[in-house]
Amino acid sequence: MQLTTSLRKTASLVVVTAVAGSAALAGAAPAATYENARVIAPGATLPVDFAGYKEPASHRLPANHRIVAVDATIARDERAQKVITVPKGFRIAAIGFAERGRIGARAENDYAGKRSVRLTLFANRTLVPPGEHATGTIYVLARRA
């Protein structure tokens, strides 16, 4: 079957319009980005004060403890989820953020004593102007099980 030039042009115009229309309806891609998690070993200085955890007087991470740190960037009006998992053989004790941090989170599950936590991240609207992105670090303190 031979297609005429006008029929081919019309068909290609319909395809291009459909693709452009579906891209417009899809909206913008989420702006949340995460760096690879890094593990802070014993002997390092504690980066934040963890709520509900009595820090040693030396402010050093004691033996049998680890901190998993994840750097995140999120848009001002975005809500993003991130699952953070601690190393095998450890259980979560506390979650912390830097003082005057530009990002915050709430836990989607009871994390104490578990190996992973699902966090819903959001930007601090009082510190982040409209259209900007917030950057911060999430710290998860874990101790050997």
Backbone as numpy.savetxt, mean C-alpha at the origin, in Angstrom:
# Nx Ny Nz CAx CAy CAz Cx Cy Cz
-15.31 -13.43 -49.98 -16.15 -12.26 -49.98 -15.27 -11.03 -49.98
-15.56 -10.14 -50.90 -14.78 -8.93 -51.06 -15.52 -7.76 -50.40
-14.80 -7.01 -49.51 -15.40 -5.86 -48.84 -15.02 -4.60 -49.58
-15.97 -3.72 -49.71 -15.68 -2.46 -50.39 -14.90 -1.54 -49.45
-14.27 -0.57 -50.01 -13.47 0.37 -49.22 -14.33 1.12 -48.22
-15.49 1.56 -48.62 -16.35 2.32 -47.70 -16.83 1.42 -46.55
-17.09 0.14 -46.80 -17.51 -0.78 -45.74 -16.35 -1.04 -44.77
-15.13 -1.18 -45.27 -13.96 -1.37 -44.40 -13.71 -0.13 -43.55
-13.83 1.05 -44.12 -13.64 2.28 -43.36 -14.69 2.41 -42.26
-15.91 2.10 -42.58 -16.99 2.18 -41.59 -16.75 1.18 -40.47
-16.36 -0.04 -40.80 -16.11 -1.06 -39.78 -14.94 -0.65 -38.89
-13.87 -0.12 -39.45 -12.73 0.30 -38.64 -13.10 1.49 -37.75
-13.94 2.39 -38.24 -14.39 3.52 -37.43 -15.22 3.04 -36.25
-16.05 2.04 -36.45 -16.87 1.47 -35.36 -15.97 0.83 -34.31
-14.95 0.11 -34.74 -14.03 -0.55 -33.81 -13.25 0.48 -33.01
-12.72 1.50 -33.66 -11.96 2.54 -32.97 -12.84 3.27 -31.96
-14.07 3.57 -32.34 -14.99 4.25 -31.43 -15.30 3.37 -30.22
-15.50 2.08 -30.44 -15.80 1.18 -29.32 -14.62 1.07 -28.35
-13.42 0.99 -28.88 -12.23 0.91 -28.03 -12.05 2.20 -27.23
-12.20 3.35 -27.89 -12.05 4.63 -27.19 -13.14 4.81 -26.14
-14.35 4.40 -26.45 -15.46 4.52 -25.49 -15.26 3.64 -24.27
-14.76 2.43 -24.46 -14.54 1.54 -23.32 -13.39 2.04 -22.45
-12.39 2.66 -23.06 -11.28 3.22 -22.28 -11.76 4.41 -21.45
-12.66 5.21 -22.00 -13.17 6.36 -21.25 -14.03 5.91 -20.08
-14.79 4.84 -20.25 -15.63 4.33 -19.17 -14.83 3.63 -18.09
-13.68 3.12 -18.44 -12.86 2.40 -17.47 -12.31 3.33 -16.41
-12.11 4.59 -16.70 -11.59 5.54 -15.72 -10.08 5.46 -15.63
-9.54 6.24 -14.71 -8.10 6.28 -14.55 -7.62 5.08 -13.75
-6.43 4.68 -14.02 -5.82 3.58 -13.28 -5.50 4.05 -11.86
-5.52 3.14 -10.88 -5.20 3.55 -9.51 -3.77 4.06 -9.43
-3.59 5.06 -8.58 -2.29 5.71 -8.50 -1.42 5.15 -7.37
-1.93 4.21 -6.60 -1.16 3.68 -5.48 0.01 2.85 -5.99
1.18 3.13 -5.46 2.36 2.34 -5.79 3.05 1.93 -4.50
3.69 0.79 -4.53 4.35 0.25 -3.35 5.76 -0.19 -3.73
6.70 0.08 -2.84 8.05 -0.43 -3.01 8.09 -1.83 -2.41
9.07 -2.61 -2.77 9.21 -3.95 -2.19 9.41 -3.83 -0.69
8.81 -4.77 0.03 8.94 -4.77 1.49 10.38 -5.09 1.87
10.87 -4.38 2.87 12.21 -4.66 3.38 12.08 -5.06 4.84
12.97 -5.91 5.28 12.94 -6.41 6.65 14.06 -5.76 7.44
13.71 -5.19 8.58 14.68 -4.58 9.48 15.01 -5.60 10.55
16.30 -5.89 10.72 16.76 -6.97 11.60 17.04 -6.45 13.01
17.21 -7.38 13.97 17.51 -6.99 15.35 18.79 -6.17 15.44
18.79 -5.24 16.40 19.93 -4.36 16.61 19.76 -3.01 15.96
18.83 -2.88 15.02 18.58 -1.60 14.36 17.77 -0.70 15.29
17.91 0.59 15.09 17.12 1.55 15.87 15.67 1.48 15.43
14.74 1.52 16.39 13.32 1.49 16.06 12.93 2.75 15.31
12.31 2.64 14.13 11.98 3.82 13.33 10.80 4.62 13.88
9.87 3.96 14.58 8.68 4.62 15.13 8.36 4.02 16.49
7.49 4.70 17.23 6.96 4.14 18.47 5.71 3.35 18.12
5.71 2.06 18.43 4.57 1.21 18.13 3.58 1.27 19.29
2.32 1.51 18.98 1.29 1.55 20.02 1.12 0.16 20.63
1.05 0.11 21.94 0.84 -1.16 22.62 2.08 -2.01 22.75
3.23 -1.48 22.40 4.48 -2.24 22.49 5.45 -1.43 23.33
5.95 -2.03 24.38 6.89 -1.34 25.26 8.29 -1.45 24.68
8.78 -0.33 24.14 10.09 -0.31 23.53 11.19 -0.43 24.59
12.27 -1.10 24.26 13.39 -1.15 25.20 14.00 0.25 25.39
14.68 0.45 26.50 15.27 1.75 26.81 16.32 2.16 25.77
16.95 1.19 25.16 17.99 1.50 24.15 17.39 1.89 22.80
16.09 1.72 22.62 15.40 1.98 21.35 15.98 1.16 20.21
16.49 -0.01 20.54 17.01 -0.95 19.55 16.03 -2.11 19.43
15.94 -2.67 18.25 15.06 -3.81 18.03 15.68 -5.04 18.70
14.94 -5.67 19.64 15.52 -6.81 20.36 15.59 -8.06 19.48
16.30 -9.06 19.99 16.39 -10.34 19.29 15.00 -10.95 19.17
14.82 -11.81 18.19 13.55 -12.49 17.92 12.45 -11.54 17.47
12.79 -10.36 17.01 11.83 -9.41 16.47 12.30 -8.98 15.07
11.35 -8.63 14.23 11.63 -8.09 12.91 10.63 -6.98 12.63
11.02 -6.04 11.77 10.10 -5.02 11.30 10.06 -5.11 9.78
8.85 -5.19 9.23 8.67 -5.17 7.79 8.24 -3.75 7.42
8.99 -3.10 6.54 8.72 -1.72 6.13 8.34 -1.70 4.65
7.24 -1.01 4.35 6.76 -0.88 2.97 6.54 0.60 2.70
7.19 1.12 1.66 6.99 2.50 1.23 5.80 2.53 0.28
4.89 3.49 0.51 3.68 3.58 -0.32 3.47 5.01 -0.79
2.90 5.15 -1.97 2.49 6.43 -2.52 1.04 6.29 -2.96
0.20 7.24 -2.54 -1.23 7.12 -2.82 -1.80 8.51 -3.14
-2.77 8.56 -4.03 -3.41 9.82 -4.38 -4.30 10.30 -3.23
-4.59 11.57 -3.20 -5.32 12.17 -2.08 -6.68 11.52 -1.85
-7.47 11.33 -2.87 -8.83 10.81 -2.70 -8.94 9.33 -3.02
-7.85 8.62 -2.99 -7.86 7.20 -3.33 -7.90 6.34 -2.07
-8.52 5.18 -2.19 -8.50 4.15 -1.16 -7.89 2.92 -1.82
-6.79 2.46 -1.27 -6.09 1.31 -1.84 -5.89 0.26 -0.76
-5.87 -1.00 -1.15 -5.63 -2.08 -0.19 -4.27 -2.69 -0.44
-3.63 -3.08 0.66 -2.32 -3.70 0.60 -2.26 -4.79 1.66
-1.80 -5.96 1.27 -1.59 -7.05 2.22 -0.10 -7.10 2.54
0.22 -7.04 3.83 1.61 -7.11 4.27 1.78 -8.39 5.06
2.80 -9.16 4.68 3.08 -10.44 5.32 4.45 -10.39 5.96
4.55 -10.91 7.19 5.83 -10.94 7.90 6.54 -12.24 7.57
7.86 -12.35 7.85 8.60 -13.56 7.52 8.03 -14.81 8.22
8.32 -15.94 7.62 7.85 -17.21 8.16 8.43 -17.42 9.56
7.59 -17.90 10.47 8.02 -18.13 11.85 7.78 -16.94 12.76
7.24 -15.84 12.23 6.97 -14.64 13.01 5.48 -14.33 13.00
5.02 -13.58 14.00 3.62 -13.17 14.10 3.58 -11.67 14.36
2.55 -11.00 13.85 2.43 -9.55 13.97 2.14 -9.16 15.41
2.86 -8.13 15.88 2.63 -7.59 17.22 1.99 -6.20 17.16
2.42 -5.36 16.21 1.89 -3.99 16.12 2.16 -3.41 14.74
1.41 -2.36 14.41 1.58 -1.62 13.16 1.87 -0.17 13.52
2.78 0.47 12.78 3.10 1.86 13.07 3.32 2.68 11.82
3.15 4.01 11.99 3.39 4.98 10.93 4.25 6.09 11.51
4.97 6.79 10.67 5.80 7.89 11.13 4.92 9.02 11.67
5.43 9.77 12.65 4.69 10.92 13.16 4.48 11.93 12.05
3.36 12.59 12.10 2.99 13.56 11.08 3.01 12.94 9.69
2.65 11.66 9.63 2.65 10.95 8.36 1.57 11.45 7.43
1.83 11.30 6.17 0.86 11.74 5.17 -0.08 10.62 4.75
0.22 9.39 5.16 -0.69 8.29 4.87 -1.14 7.64 6.17
-2.33 7.10 6.12 -2.89 6.36 7.25 -3.50 5.07 6.72
-3.93 4.23 7.63 -4.52 2.96 7.21 -5.43 2.44 8.31
-6.30 1.55 7.90 -7.08 0.80 8.88 -6.99 -0.66 8.50
-6.93 -1.50 9.53 -6.79 -2.93 9.30 -8.15 -3.53 8.97
-8.17 -4.41 7.98 -9.40 -5.07 7.58 -9.66 -6.34 8.38
-8.67 -6.77 9.17 -8.85 -7.99 9.96 -8.12 -7.82 11.29
-8.39 -8.72 12.22 -7.64 -8.73 13.48 -6.27 -9.31 13.17
-5.26 -8.50 13.33 -3.93 -8.90 12.87 -3.03 -9.43 13.97
-3.29 -9.11 15.23 -2.40 -9.52 16.31 -2.31 -11.05 16.36
-1.08 -11.55 16.29 -0.87 -12.99 16.33 -0.98 -13.69 14.99
-1.25 -12.94 13.93 -1.35 -13.53 12.59 -0.11 -13.19 11.79
0.02 -13.82 10.65 1.21 -13.61 9.82 1.03 -12.51 8.78
-0.20 -12.15 8.44 -0.42 -11.10 7.46 -1.58 -10.22 7.89
-1.60 -9.02 7.32 -2.66 -8.06 7.60 -3.04 -7.36 6.30
-4.34 -7.13 6.10 -4.84 -6.38 4.94 -5.16 -4.98 5.43
-4.51 -3.98 4.82 -4.70 -2.59 5.20 -5.39 -1.83 4.09
-6.34 -0.95 4.46 -6.91 -0.01 3.52 -6.20 1.31 3.76
-5.46 1.77 2.76 -4.64 2.98 2.88 -5.41 4.19 2.38
-5.13 5.34 3.00 -5.72 6.60 2.58 -4.73 7.72 2.87
-4.90 8.84 2.18 -4.03 10.00 2.38 -4.63 10.90 3.46
-3.76 11.56 4.22 -4.19 12.53 5.22 -4.63 13.79 4.49
-5.93 14.04 4.43 -6.48 15.13 3.63 -6.08 16.50 4.16
-5.70 16.60 5.43 -5.30 17.90 5.96 -3.88 18.28 5.53
-3.06 17.31 5.17 -1.68 17.58 4.79 -1.43 17.48 3.29
-2.33 16.83 2.56 -2.12 16.60 1.12 -3.09 17.48 0.33
-2.60 18.42 -0.47 -3.48 19.28 -1.27 -4.19 18.48 -2.37
-5.32 18.99 -2.87 -6.04 18.29 -3.94 -5.16 18.07 -5.17
-5.26 16.88 -5.73 -4.51 16.53 -6.92 -3.09 16.04 -6.64
-2.67 16.03 -5.39 -1.31 15.61 -5.05 -1.32 14.17 -4.54
-0.12 13.62 -4.34 0.05 12.27 -3.82 0.72 12.31 -2.46
0.36 11.37 -1.61 0.98 11.25 -0.29 1.96 10.09 -0.32
3.09 10.27 0.34 4.10 9.23 0.43 4.41 8.97 1.89
4.55 7.71 2.26 4.87 7.36 3.63 5.32 5.92 3.73
5.70 5.53 4.93 6.16 4.18 5.17 5.28 3.51 6.21
4.93 2.26 5.94 4.15 1.44 6.87 5.13 0.49 7.54
5.10 0.44 8.87 5.98 -0.44 9.63 5.13 -1.48 10.34
5.49 -2.75 10.19 4.80 -3.85 10.86 5.81 -4.56 11.74
5.59 -4.53 13.06 6.47 -5.16 14.03 6.01 -6.60 14.22
6.95 -7.53 14.15 6.63 -8.95 14.33 7.61 -9.57 15.32
7.13 -10.56 16.06 8.03 -11.29 16.96 7.93 -12.77 16.64
8.99 -13.49 16.99 9.05 -14.92 16.68 7.92 -15.63 17.41
7.27 -16.55 16.69 6.13 -17.28 17.25 6.58 -18.35 18.22
